[in-house]
């Protein structure tokens, strides 16, 4: 319920949850403003979904039949061809790859916005320190080679010197730092391996030359985060772009956005947060919305809706657990567990595995949340199997009825 005439608006948990789903492209298309299907212009549809969040997180794990970025897109665009998401980043695409929300594909318009981060990485980074400063000669040799030979992959620069715990050789670390610093850019990925080229051969000149004040860049990112979340707490907005170490600046920028009329203070579930005025108006009536609960969809464990686990717990009453990095004996739900969204609820968890040799999607485990919704579960599994071009194991499917 809203309180007219007060400084802080309020949303019910139902309204905040459904607003998150509307902004996330997971409720009725007429409300989300996003394409219902990939249709005849699938790349444009993918760009629209990516643009809503401002990023598409990349992850290497493909055990479910596709990697996370493809799963995020196919969960919104059910007719999307399986191969297309892997080729979204290509020369002249309106995207670039950078450290946004982790390693991500981002709209090209955000390239100048991240100059503050590239500037920080030129001095050093949180993992390896001032690596470029300490390895000037190696950095210079790599840049010369890319200039002379064109796009290079990590394997093209492998050396035999000692690797660190993550398998990074000195050449690989320096190459990565040159990308973080903006000297190199990813022009494409081939079999998910990035190919690095000189930035001036990848990023359009008008984006490279554009200058944005740091506070304005932070404000842009905060508004982008709200575009994807609908309603969010300050901590969620900061974590969207890995800005939690800039809390005083975040607080100041949010206050300025409020004074400029871009955002409104808004509480939900007793927690302070922020919302855009248009989304406050959009949320009216969402508390009475009854989304269809028999058409389930599997979500990537790294979906933009799910990565903030405290937020998921608050909005959905669902404890989103990621067990990929746990030893098998310590896992409760499984390795690559995909939550099932049915209507506006997270109703189950499925540990799935693609078996390309057999052409099947195998369901290793299912855990229901509360009363089982088997119709939604089967719909979600069948839809996902179709999207990754596999046959759902019929024996498994029968056992889930």
Secondary structure, 3 states (H helix, E strand, C coil): CCCCCCCCEEECHHHHHHHHHHHCCCCCHHHHCCCCCCCCCHHHHHHHHHHHHCCEECCCCCCCCCCHHHHHHHHHCCCCCCCHHHHCCCCCCCEEEEECCCEEEEEHHHCHHHHHHHHHHHHCECCCECHHHHCHHHHHHHHHHHHHHCCECHHHHCCCCCCCCCCCCHHHHHHHHHHHHCCEEEEEEECCEEEEEEHHHCCCHHHHHCCCCHHHHHHHHHHHHHHHHCEECHHHHHHHCCCHHHHHHHHHHHHHHHHCCCEEEEEECCEEEEEEHHHHHHHCCHHHCCCCCCCCEECCCCCCCCCCHHHHHHHHCCCCCCCCCCCHHHCCCCCCEEEEEECCEEEEEEEEEEECCCCEEEEEEEEECCCCCHHHHHHHHHHHHHHCCCEECHHHHHHCC
